Amino acid sequence: MMQTIQEVADQLPELSDPSLASSQKNTAGAITLATSSSLLLEACGGGAASSTSGTTPPVAAAPITDAQASRFLAQASVGATRTEMAKVQASGYAAWIDAQMAMAPSASRWSWLKTNSFDAAANIFTQNGFDSVVWYKLITSPDTLRQRVTHALAEILVVGIDGLTATGWQTFAAANYLDVLEANAFGNYRTLLQAVTLTSAMGQYLTYVGSAKANPKIDSHPDENYARELMQLFTIGLLKLNPDGTPVTVNGANQETYTLTDITGLAQIFTGWDFDLSTSNTSTPDYHQRPLTQVASRHETAASTFLGSTVPAGLDGAHSLTAALDIIFAHPNVAPFVSRQLIQRLVTSNPLPAYVQRVAAVFSNDGTGVKGNLAAVVKALLLDDEARNSANLTNPQFGKLREPIYRFLSWARAYNVSSVGKLWTIGNTSDPASRLGQSPLRSSSVFNFFRPGYVPPNTSIANASLVAPEFQITNESTVVGYVNFMQRMISKGNADIVPDYSTLTPLAATPTALLAEINTVVAAGQLSDATIAALSTAISSMPSGTDAATANRIYAALTLVFAAPEYIVQK
């Protein structure tokens, strides 16, 4: 059983005013992490209710409330703010999306690293600067929808910085990879596949940089890693799918999409690729910003057959790559396979098949005959009735566990976190015992931090035949580590990271008002009246009237809201 808030509070560092820790202990009867376990499971699908979503697009209705705007931003942004909520309310959901997509991209990660001299020779075999630039972009960029989609794509087309060890300059290889994802976040998925394939990061991570055609004399064969994962994880998956994402069956049996022969045939395409050192060597990071180049003598020019199609013999590396990706992209699985994962990353872990089918239809044809238009797909999945219908707030099969990085970012965005030294020294937050248990682009494998089909064993989710991907990185240790980390950041930050609680300071004397504001902006109003009442009683018992007492009330309110199950589950 998970620890209670009281047990967690006993482990939290003492603040300047001990009454804060005391207030956390006083809430033990109100919110417990034991309750969290059952509530999180139930909220993510442990109940038996059927969906309340319809099948038609939403129609214009009453003005958008504060809670509705915040809920929309929980799906469509890195984190809600009062300013962004007001924009949503003023323009409406669709117009806000259009404005975000039309917004000029913020400065690249690559340029930030260069500006801050991380291309100095001393950094060649380090990861210095990477976490700083990642957090800087996520916390400060005004194009918040683009940032959210970029990191959703990074959890589908997975690269992890720790695997970029073929040469040096890991920071720049990883930063360029995110820049490529961002540049294509509202572009075409087919274009993105080509761009990703030619990054130095993917070439290193899935080990096809340096792969050469077969040599019978030494019994060598092309590297098969990328061929396998490109199909299994990035495009079509293991099983043939219907347009709604459900498996195709023949006589009750699932049908596989590819075989080992298909992997072997496709692997020939990815021979001959290497770093482009034509204009600079590895003493600077610049080659990581250039696409991979072909070494013709290493490329397999024989015919390559896979997925029932053939790339003809005699093509050079560039043309055979284009032909191969065209074959894969034409597969009917691509639309439902990618669409379902994007829905999972932004909206809900268990989308109804009809929801997947509607979004996949847009993926297949954006209305102008174009397949793979990510801007149209993102807009469709965010505006769909299943995403916007407020009836799903009480549907136990709807929603998702908020990823730890987005819980942290919702605090950072809501309270205008800044960096005193402009270097954003938040660091690697992967440690589950003392930090978030997750950090951007730091998955330990190509299978992401969690699998899209992960089922927590021996749970009501499993009994209901549902999935809960984020539960794969959730356990007693990570729950405690997350609460400890958030409490430290909320109350103390660090020498460089500073929040702005000026909007909360006038409310601290009235706990119900303080909690109502946090609940609205951070949790989209999801905390129940009973939870708010319990937290209010605890905070009311704390001293007031001095600056220190006011600060401690704010710290307590924020810490307890961010620990609440009703917040941690995004509805």
Number of C-alpha atoms within 10 A of each C-alpha: 10 18 18 21 27 21 16 20 24 14 12 18 12 14 15 14 15 12 19 28 22 19 25 24 19 20 22 19 11 19 23 20 24 14 18 23 20 17 19 24 25 20 27 28 27 23 17 13 12 11 16 16 20 13 11 11 14 14 8 8 6 6 10 18 15 18 18 20 24 29 27 22 26 25 23 25 27 29 27 29 22 19 9 19 21 16 16 23 17 13 13 15 20 14 13 18 21 12 14 17 18 11 14 10 16 15 11 17 24 24 14 18 19 13 10 13 12 22 21 12 12 9 18 20 13 13 17 19 23 25 22 19 24 20 22 20 19 23 24 16 16 18 20 25 24 28 24 23 25 20 21 20 22 20 25 20 22 24 27 21 22 16 20 22 14 14 14 19 27 26 29 31 27 29 27 22 27 26 18 18 24 23 16 23 25 23 16 18 22 20 14 22 20 14 18 19 22 21 25 29 31 25 25 20 22 22 17 24 25 20 23 24 22 17 10 8 6 7 7 12 16 25 23 21 15 22 21 21 19 20 21 15 20 19 25 24 20 18 19 21 23 17 23 23 25 16 17 15 14 8 5 7 9 14 14 14 17 19 12 11 12 19 22 19 19 28 26 28 33 29 29 25 26 21 24 20 14 8 8 11 12 15 14 16 25 18 22 25 20 16 19 23 19 20 17 15 11 18 24 24 20 14 15 20 20 20 18 8 12 15 22 13 12 12 17 16 23 15 12 23 21 16 17 20 19 14 16 20 20 13 14 16 25 25 31 27 26 26 28 25 21 24 23 19 24 24 25 25 27 24 22 18 16 16 26 25 21 21 30 28 20 24 27 20 17 19 12 6 10 12 23 26 22 23 21 19 27 23 19 22 26 22 18 19 20 26 25 20 16 15 12 19 16 14 21 21 30 31 25 27 23 22 22 23 18 20 24 21 20 24 24 26 22 22 22 16 20 19 16 13 10 12 18 21 19 17 15 17 19 18 14 20 16 18 22 27 22 21 19 21 23 20 21 15 14 18 16 19 22 18 17 21 13 16 20 19 9 8 14 19 22 17 14 13 11 19 22 26 23 21 20 14 17 19 14 15 15 20 26 26 21 27 23 23 21 24 23 19 20 24 20 15 16 14 10 15 19 19 19 13 16 10 13 19 15 12 18 23 19 14 23 18 16 22 25 18 18 21 24 21 25 29 27 24 20 21 19 12 11 10 18 20 15 18 25 21 17 23 30 17 15 20 16 17 9 9 10 13 19 19 20 26 31 25 22 24 27 22 22 21 22 25 23 25 24 22 23 23 22 26 29
